[in-house]
Amino acid sequence: MAGIKEIRTKIKSVHNTRKITKAMEMVAASKMRKAQERMRAGRPYADRVRAIATHLMQAHPDYTHPYMVESGEMKAVGIIMVTTDKGLCGGLNTNISRLVLARIKEFEHEGVRVQATALGSKGAGLLNRIGANVVSSEVQLGDAPNLARLIGAIKAQIDDFINGKVDAVYLATSRFVNTMKQDPSFIRLLPLPSGLADPFQSEVQDDDRIESKYGWDYLYEPDSRTVIDDLLMRYVEGLIYQAVAENMASEQSARMVAMKSASDNAKKVIGELELVYNKTRQAAITKEISEIVGGAAAV
């Protein structure tokens, strides 16, 4: 059994750890509120631009954007993986990493070449460890998404899709559901999927599709090419921004929950160590009393 001094040292060490986890929990709670407000503020725009893009795909414009063209045979794909820059956020990065690795194995099994873009240090580290073909990356994203940095990172994938080097581009991120739940999502970014009410849903039911009972047609000013090019670029930008905002809200929520759990466990460990400390101390006192009594009886 450990001595009294060793147990006292352990108790002090766990106390210090609990102070750190408690502070991290409070910081994450503060950042979580701001991240959730930012994420919820972006959802109406993302929903609206997605609805317009869906209606456009149901129409019959005289100009077809490359983003709307389906490839006949899948030979190469690009994957944009969104993760966090820091750890200590529970199983958030683990869940999205497992999903991406499973999809990569499926593509490789079908003979499809995979190239990747990492948004976040954890994803970049994973892709480099498995030897993936990383064409671009952006790390240290901060607490708020910066659209200019994000577009610069994914431009390599978009250009390769337009030039025909990849047949599809997929986006892997964590979708914020609530403070206790964050779902990993793997969605197709390009070519545009038609009729999706929420692209972050892995499985879409018939009721979740944006469909109309009547046909759509538009009058374009100045011309269809200019309007559609700008609209679909805003669609991709909005989807990327929203994906990173969802991941940041998920990160802070998962970190707050993880740090709260760590603080509660530390409190439990402290209680158990204090019980062992009191028992050990009582045993030492009893032993000393017995030795004193024994010595007095011998005299």
Stockholm file with secondary structure:
# STOCKHOLM 1.0

chainA/1-299         MAGIKEIRTKIKSVHNTRKITKAMEMVAASKMRKAQERMRAGRPYADRVRAIATHLMQAHPDYTHPYMVESGEMKAVGIIMVTTDKGLCGGLNTNISRLVLARIKEFEHEGVRVQATALGSKGAGLLNRIGANVVSSEVQLGDAPNLARLIGAIKAQIDDFINGKVDAVYLATSRFVNTMKQDPSFIRLLPLPSGLADPFQSEVQDDDRIESKYGWDYLYEPDSRTVIDDLLMRYVEGLIYQAVAENMASEQSARMVAMKSASDNAKKVIGELELVYNKTRQAAITKEISEIVGGAAAV
#=GR chainA/1-299 SS CCCHHHHHHHHHHHHHHHHHHHHHHHHHHHHHHHHHHHHHHHHHHHHHHHHHHHHHHHSCCSCCCGGGCCCSSCCEEEEEEECCSSCCSTTHHHHHHHHHHHHHHHHHHTTCEEEEEEESHHHHHHHHHTTCEEEEEECCCCSSCCHHHHHHHHHHHHHHHHTTSCSEEEEEEEEEEETTEEEEEEEEEESCCSSBSCTTCSSCCGGGBCCCSSCCCCCCSSCHHHHHHHHHHHHHHHHHHHHHHHHHHHHHHHHHHHHHHHHHHHHHHHHHHHHHHHHHHHHHHHHHHHHHHHHHHHC
#=GC SS_cons         CCCHHHHHHHHHHHHHHHHHHHHHHHHHHHHHHHHHHHHHHHHHHHHHHHHHHHHHHHSCCSCCCGGGCCCSSCCEEEEEEECCSSCCSTTHHHHHHHHHHHHHHHHHHTTCEEEEEEESHHHHHHHHHTTCEEEEEECCCCSSCCHHHHHHHHHHHHHHHHTTSCSEEEEEEEEEEETTEEEEEEEEEESCCSSBSCTTCSSCCGGGBCCCSSCCCCCCSSCHHHHHHHHHHHHHHHHHHHHHHHHHHHHHHHHHHHHHHHHHHHHHHHHHHHHHHHHHHHHHHHHHHHHHHHHHHHC
//
